[in-house]
Amino acid sequence: MSEFKKPVCPICKQEVLLPFSIMQVGGNRPEKTYGTWICSNCGFFLSTRDTQGINPESDVEAGFSDYLQKKVEDLRQEYYKKSNT
């Protein structure tokens, strides 16, 4: 069985980038993977959306998901609160 190692987040280096909405396209052209990778710790994301990243300057997007950062931190606090009672 082969092992798939996820890439380490280039920003916080504490978590891995998780694949989110990754898709493979086959057919008459070589297979190409595109989608979004996101860090559950700092909210950094790297995405080609559904454009397959043909033109990196306009197709590739990177940034931070403030919503995900806040949601993960809220869930972390809730978990620690429950586990300490």
Summary of the structure (lengths in Angstrom):
residues: 85
radius of gyration: 16.1
end to end distance: 41.0
largest distance: 58.1
contacts: 192
relative contact order: 0.15
helix: 26%
strand: 32%
